[in-house]
Amino acid sequence: MRGAAALSVVIYHCLLVWPALYETLGGDGVPFFRTGQDPLTVALLTITPVHLLWSGREAVLLFFVLSGYVLAQGFLRGPQPYLPFVTRRACRLLLPCILVALPVALLVALIDPVPRPGWSDWAAGHWVEAVTPRAVASHALLIEEPYGLNSPLWSLHYEWRISLLFPLLILLAAAGPAPAMVASLVLAALAVAEMRLLRSDWLSTLAFLPHFMFGVLLAREGARLPAWIAALAPRARLGLWGLCYLLLHYRWLAPAPATVVDLINGAGAALLIALVLASARAQALLVWPPLAWLGKVSFSLYLVHVPVILAALHLMPPDLPLWAVMAGAVLVSLGLAWVLFHLAERPSIWLGRALSQRVGAVRLGRAPA
């Protein structure tokens, strides 16, 4: 699922290079019947099944729910001391970002990028600010938004901060699904209120707390919810798949505040995970070797693809068709993702485990081996 979602984000960002497609797919989303463009064209791009190939925002929200689901597994197996847990997460998230940040900054400084005619505002709006040590440090350590050198880091910004709060989510989930969801929604509402009324972002991380809570609650349910879904009549299961589709496409179907749409998409992502867990056919599809490989390198692919897209735009001959530039960018991104996975991601996972064991040994008063 991570691999399919990561590829969807890559294709989405490639499409944003074209001005007309950016107008359709960019931003918070506009229902097809309220667009200033051709409604039929917008509908084909946004509410048909083919849209799953470029569901950018929805795929990122799926990442959040999946992270909650996967991280909760360790806490459900037994107590997780805080410092070892945070040490593993720091290595897992920050070390690859550190390795990517400096090369991207050097690339931008060497290219001295200037937008070309025919690019969308999304493409022209990247790499316009001066590269400074503060900006490089911010990208390397996920310190503050915006991330002008590598915009997908915005989601890792929240992944890292919610990792620091994750034991709180586990404690809330222990109170039961309803109290846990209510508490996470209240905290998210406080964050939204602070951002809109006080124009500050001290609590902004809490806005995505419900998405991680969806994943935690799914993990706590274990096999019960998938077993219940699997026992339903075929027509009822088909209805749940239809509901999941509507929830994931809601931003293109009906107007609503962006925060509400994100929550609806998060519910759709949680339902999708439950449906996959209940379906042997869906699981068989997701273990298809190319998808499994994409899942393995998905984090690295997410980190490198936008810098590759932008570098391709600036370095390729201006008379080369955009579709050819984007096709090349996808292939290069896949290759770099494989390299980064082996050079940074796997070592960071190993280092995180080793350091967490040492931190745990020191905490318990034992000398590390």
C-alpha positions as CSV (number, residue, x, y, z in Angstrom):
1,M,0.0,0.0,0.0
2,R,2.9,2.4,0.7
3,G,4.4,1.6,-2.6
4,A,1.2,2.3,-4.5
5,A,0.6,5.5,-2.6
6,A,4.1,6.7,-3.1
7,L,3.9,6.2,-6.9
8,S,0.6,8.0,-6.9
9,V,2.2,11.0,-5.2
10,V,5.1,10.9,-7.8
11,I,2.6,10.9,-10.7
12,Y,0.5,13.6,-9.1
13,H,3.5,16.0,-8.8
14,C,4.5,15.2,-12.4
15,L,1.0,16.3,-13.6
16,L,1.2,19.5,-11.6
17,V,3.9,20.8,-14.0
18,W,1.2,21.5,-16.6
19,P,-0.7,24.7,-15.9
20,A,-4.1,23.3,-16.8
21,L,-3.6,20.2,-14.7
22,Y,-2.3,22.2,-11.8
23,E,-5.4,24.3,-12.0
24,T,-7.5,21.2,-11.8
25,L,-5.6,19.0,-9.3
26,G,-3.7,21.5,-7.2
27,G,-4.8,23.2,-4.0
28,D,-7.5,21.8,-1.8
29,G,-9.7,20.4,-4.6
30,V,-12.8,21.8,-6.2
31,P,-16.0,19.6,-6.9
32,F,-16.2,19.0,-10.6
33,F,-19.5,20.7,-10.9
34,R,-18.2,24.0,-9.4
35,T,-15.1,24.3,-11.4
36,G,-14.4,27.1,-13.9
37,Q,-12.9,24.5,-16.3
38,D,-14.8,22.0,-18.4
39,P,-16.8,19.9,-15.8
40,L,-16.6,16.7,-17.8
41,T,-12.8,16.9,-18.1
42,V,-12.4,17.7,-14.4
43,A,-14.7,14.8,-13.5
44,L,-12.6,12.4,-15.6
45,L,-9.5,13.6,-13.9
46,T,-10.8,13.6,-10.3
47,I,-13.7,11.2,-9.6
48,T,-13.0,8.3,-12.0
49,P,-11.0,5.2,-10.9
50,V,-8.1,6.4,-12.9
51,H,-7.7,9.3,-10.4
52,L,-6.2,6.8,-8.0
53,L,-3.1,6.9,-10.1
54,W,-2.5,10.6,-9.0
55,S,-4.2,11.0,-5.7
56,G,-1.6,13.2,-4.1
57,R,-3.2,14.5,-0.9
58,E,-5.2,11.4,-0.3
59,A,-2.1,9.2,-0.6
60,V,-0.3,11.3,2.0
61,L,-3.2,11.0,4.4
62,L,-3.1,7.3,3.8
63,F,0.6,7.4,4.9
64,F,-0.5,9.0,8.2
65,V,-3.0,6.3,8.9
66,L,-0.6,3.5,7.9
67,S,2.1,5.0,10.2
68,G,-0.4,5.0,13.1
69,Y,-1.3,1.4,12.3
70,V,2.3,0.2,12.0
71,L,3.8,2.1,15.0
72,A,1.0,0.9,17.2
73,Q,1.9,-2.8,16.6
74,G,5.1,-2.4,18.6
75,F,3.2,-0.9,21.6
76,L,0.6,-3.7,21.4
77,R,3.3,-6.3,21.6
78,G,4.6,-4.9,24.9
79,P,5.8,-1.8,26.8
80,Q,7.8,0.6,24.6
81,P,10.2,2.9,26.7
82,Y,9.9,6.4,25.4
83,L,13.6,7.2,24.7
84,P,14.4,4.0,22.7
85,F,11.2,4.6,20.7
86,V,12.1,8.2,19.9
87,T,15.7,7.2,19.1
88,R,14.5,4.7,16.5
89,R,12.1,7.2,14.9
90,A,14.7,10.0,14.9
91,C,17.1,7.7,13.0
92,R,14.4,6.4,10.7
93,L,13.1,9.8,9.7
94,L,15.9,12.3,10.1
95,L,19.0,10.6,8.9
96,P,17.7,10.1,5.3
97,C,16.5,13.7,5.3
98,I,20.0,14.9,6.4
99,L,21.6,12.9,3.6
100,V,19.2,14.4,1.0
101,A,19.1,18.0,2.2
102,L,22.7,19.1,1.3
103,P,22.9,17.6,-2.2
104,V,19.5,19.2,-3.0
105,A,20.8,22.6,-1.7
106,L,24.0,22.3,-3.7
107,L,22.0,21.4,-6.8
108,V,19.8,24.5,-6.4
109,A,22.8,26.7,-5.8
110,L,24.6,25.4,-8.9
111,I,21.6,25.5,-11.2
112,D,20.6,29.0,-10.2
113,P,17.0,28.1,-11.4
114,V,14.9,30.4,-13.5
115,P,11.3,29.4,-14.4
116,R,10.6,28.8,-18.1
117,P,7.4,29.8,-20.0
118,G,4.8,27.1,-20.1
119,W,5.4,25.8,-16.5
120,S,2.6,25.9,-13.9
121,D,2.7,28.1,-10.8
122,W,3.6,25.0,-8.8
123,A,6.8,24.3,-10.9
124,A,7.7,28.0,-11.1
125,G,7.1,28.6,-7.4
126,H,9.8,26.1,-6.3
127,W,13.5,26.9,-5.8
128,V,12.9,30.7,-5.8
129,E,14.3,31.5,-2.4
130,A,18.0,31.8,-1.7
131,V,19.7,28.7,-0.2
132,T,20.8,29.5,3.3
133,P,22.4,27.4,6.1
134,R,19.2,27.9,8.1
135,A,17.1,26.5,5.2
136,V,19.4,23.5,4.7
137,A,19.2,22.8,8.5
138,S,15.5,23.1,8.5
139,H,15.1,20.6,5.6
140,A,17.6,18.2,7.2
141,L,16.1,18.2,10.6
142,L,12.4,18.9,9.7
143,I,12.4,22.1,11.8
144,E,9.9,24.4,10.2
145,E,7.6,24.9,7.2
146,P,7.6,25.8,4.4
147,Y,10.1,23.4,2.7
148,G,10.9,25.3,-0.4
149,L,13.7,23.0,-1.5
150,N,11.8,19.8,-1.2
151,S,8.1,20.4,-0.6
152,P,7.0,16.8,0.3
153,L,8.9,17.2,3.6
154,W,5.8,18.9,5.0
155,S,4.2,15.5,5.7
156,L,7.4,14.2,7.4
157,H,7.4,17.4,9.5
158,Y,4.1,16.1,11.0
159,E,5.2,12.4,11.1
160,W,8.2,13.4,13.2
161,R,6.3,15.6,15.6
162,I,3.5,13.1,16.1
163,S,6.1,10.4,16.7
164,L,7.1,12.4,19.8
165,L,3.5,12.4,20.9
166,F,2.8,8.8,19.9
167,P,2.7,7.2,23.4
168,L,-0.1,9.7,24.2
169,L,-2.1,8.3,21.3
170,I,-1.6,4.8,22.8
171,L,-2.9,6.0,26.2
172,L,-5.9,7.6,24.6
173,A,-6.7,4.5,22.6
174,A,-6.7,2.4,25.7
175,A,-9.8,4.3,26.9
176,G,-11.7,2.9,24.0
177,P,-12.4,3.8,20.3
178,A,-15.1,6.5,21.0
179,P,-13.2,8.4,23.7
180,A,-10.0,8.2,21.8
181,M,-11.5,9.6,18.6
182,V,-13.4,12.3,20.4
183,A,-10.2,13.4,22.2
184,S,-8.1,13.4,19.0
185,L,-10.8,15.4,17.2
186,V,-11.0,17.9,20.1
187,L,-7.2,18.4,20.0
188,A,-7.4,18.8,16.2
189,A,-10.1,21.4,16.5
190,L,-7.9,23.3,19.0
191,A,-5.1,23.3,16.5
192,V,-7.3,24.6,13.7
193,A,-8.8,27.3,16.0
194,E,-5.3,28.5,17.0
195,M,-4.2,28.7,13.4
196,R,-7.2,30.6,12.3
197,L,-7.9,32.8,15.2
198,L,-4.4,33.5,16.6
199,R,-2.5,33.1,13.3
200,S,0.1,31.0,15.0
201,D,1.0,27.3,14.5
202,W,2.2,26.1,17.9
203,L,-0.5,23.4,17.9
204,S,-0.5,22.7,14.2
205,T,0.8,19.2,14.6
206,L,-2.4,18.2,16.4
207,A,-4.4,18.9,13.2
208,F,-3.4,15.4,11.9
209,L,-3.7,13.6,15.2
210,P,-7.0,11.9,14.2
211,H,-5.4,10.3,11.1
212,F,-2.8,8.6,13.2
213,M,-5.5,7.7,15.7
214,F,-7.4,5.9,13.0
215,G,-4.4,3.7,12.5
216,V,-3.9,3.1,16.2
217,L,-7.5,2.0,16.6
218,L,-7.3,-0.3,13.6
219,A,-4.2,-1.9,15.2
220,R,-6.0,-2.3,18.5
221,E,-8.9,-4.0,16.8
222,G,-6.5,-6.6,15.5
223,A,-8.3,-9.3,13.4
224,R,-11.8,-8.5,14.7
225,L,-12.8,-5.8,12.3
226,P,-11.3,-7.6,9.2
227,A,-13.0,-10.8,10.2
228,W,-16.4,-9.0,10.6
229,I,-16.0,-7.5,7.2
230,A,-15.0,-10.8,5.6
231,A,-18.1,-12.4,7.1
232,L,-20.5,-9.9,5.5
233,A,-22.5,-10.8,2.4
234,P,-20.8,-10.0,-0.9
235,R,-23.2,-7.1,-1.6
236,A,-22.4,-5.5,1.8
237,R,-18.7,-5.8,1.2
238,L,-19.1,-4.2,-2.2
239,G,-21.0,-1.4,-0.5
240,L,-18.1,-0.8,1.9
241,W,-15.7,-0.6,-1.1
242,G,-18.0,1.9,-2.7
243,L,-18.2,3.9,0.6
244,C,-14.4,3.8,0.8
245,Y,-14.1,5.2,-2.8
246,L,-16.5,8.0,-2.0
247,L,-14.7,9.0,1.2
248,L,-11.3,9.0,-0.6
249,H,-12.8,11.2,-3.4
250,Y,-14.9,13.5,-1.2
251,R,-12.9,16.7,-2.0
252,W,-14.0,16.4,-5.7
253,L,-17.6,15.5,-4.9
254,A,-18.9,18.1,-2.4
255,P,-17.7,21.4,-0.9
256,A,-16.4,21.4,2.6
257,P,-13.7,23.0,4.7
258,A,-10.2,21.6,4.0
259,T,-9.8,20.2,7.5
260,V,-13.1,18.4,7.2
261,V,-12.2,17.0,3.9
262,D,-8.9,15.7,5.3
263,L,-10.7,14.0,8.1
264,I,-13.1,12.3,5.6
265,N,-10.2,11.2,3.5
266,G,-8.5,9.8,6.7
267,A,-11.7,7.8,7.5
268,G,-11.6,6.5,3.9
269,A,-7.9,5.5,4.3
270,A,-8.7,3.6,7.5
271,L,-11.6,1.8,5.8
272,L,-9.3,0.9,2.9
273,I,-6.8,-0.7,5.2
274,A,-9.5,-2.6,7.0
275,L,-11.0,-3.8,3.6
276,V,-7.5,-4.9,2.4
277,L,-7.0,-6.8,5.7
278,A,-10.3,-8.6,5.1
279,S,-9.7,-9.4,1.4
280,A,-7.3,-12.2,0.3
281,R,-7.6,-11.0,-3.3
282,A,-6.5,-7.5,-2.4
283,Q,-3.6,-8.8,-0.4
284,A,-2.6,-11.0,-3.3
285,L,-2.6,-8.0,-5.6
286,L,-0.5,-5.9,-3.2
287,V,2.3,-8.6,-2.9
288,W,2.8,-8.3,-6.7
289,P,6.7,-8.0,-6.9
290,P,6.8,-4.5,-8.5
291,L,4.4,-3.1,-5.9
292,A,6.3,-4.9,-3.1
293,W,9.6,-3.3,-4.4
294,L,7.9,0.1,-4.5
295,G,6.8,-0.4,-0.9
296,K,10.4,-1.2,0.1
297,V,11.8,2.0,-1.4
298,S,8.6,4.2,-0.9
299,F,10.1,6.4,1.8
300,S,13.2,7.1,-0.3
301,L,11.1,7.7,-3.4
302,Y,9.0,10.2,-1.5
303,L,12.2,12.0,-0.5
304,V,13.8,12.4,-3.9
305,H,11.1,12.7,-6.5
306,V,10.3,16.4,-6.3
307,P,14.0,17.5,-6.5
308,V,14.4,15.2,-9.5
309,I,11.3,16.6,-11.2
310,L,12.5,20.1,-10.7
311,A,16.1,19.4,-11.7
312,A,14.8,17.7,-14.9
313,L,12.7,20.8,-15.7
314,H,15.7,23.1,-15.3
315,L,18.4,21.0,-16.9
316,M,16.6,19.4,-19.9
317,P,16.6,21.1,-23.3
318,P,13.7,23.6,-23.5
319,D,12.5,22.0,-26.8
320,L,12.1,18.6,-25.2
321,P,8.4,17.7,-24.6
322,L,7.3,18.0,-21.0
323,W,5.9,14.5,-21.1
324,A,9.3,13.1,-22.0
325,V,10.9,15.1,-19.2
326,M,8.5,13.8,-16.7
327,A,8.8,10.2,-17.9
328,G,12.6,10.5,-17.4
329,A,12.1,12.1,-14.0
330,V,10.0,9.2,-12.8
331,L,12.7,6.7,-14.0
332,V,15.5,8.6,-12.4
333,S,13.5,9.0,-9.2
334,L,13.0,5.2,-9.0
335,G,16.7,4.6,-9.5
336,L,17.7,7.2,-6.9
337,A,15.2,5.8,-4.5
338,W,16.8,2.4,-4.8
339,V,20.3,3.9,-4.2
340,L,19.1,6.0,-1.2
341,F,17.3,3.0,0.3
342,H,20.6,1.1,0.4
343,L,22.9,4.0,1.3
344,A,20.7,5.7,3.9
345,E,17.4,4.1,4.7
346,R,18.6,0.6,5.6
347,P,21.6,1.9,7.6
348,S,19.4,4.4,9.4
349,I,17.0,1.6,10.5
350,W,19.9,-0.6,11.7
351,L,21.5,2.4,13.6
352,G,18.1,3.2,15.2
353,R,17.7,-0.3,16.5
354,A,21.3,-0.4,17.8
355,L,21.1,3.0,19.5
356,S,17.7,2.3,21.0
357,Q,19.1,-0.9,22.6
358,R,22.0,1.1,24.1
359,V,19.6,3.8,25.3
360,G,17.4,1.1,26.8
361,A,20.3,-0.6,28.5
362,V,21.6,2.6,30.0
363,R,18.1,3.4,31.2
364,L,17.9,0.1,33.0
365,G,21.3,0.6,34.5
366,R,23.0,-2.1,32.4
367,A,26.3,-1.5,30.6
368,P,25.8,-1.7,26.8
369,A,27.4,-4.7,25.1
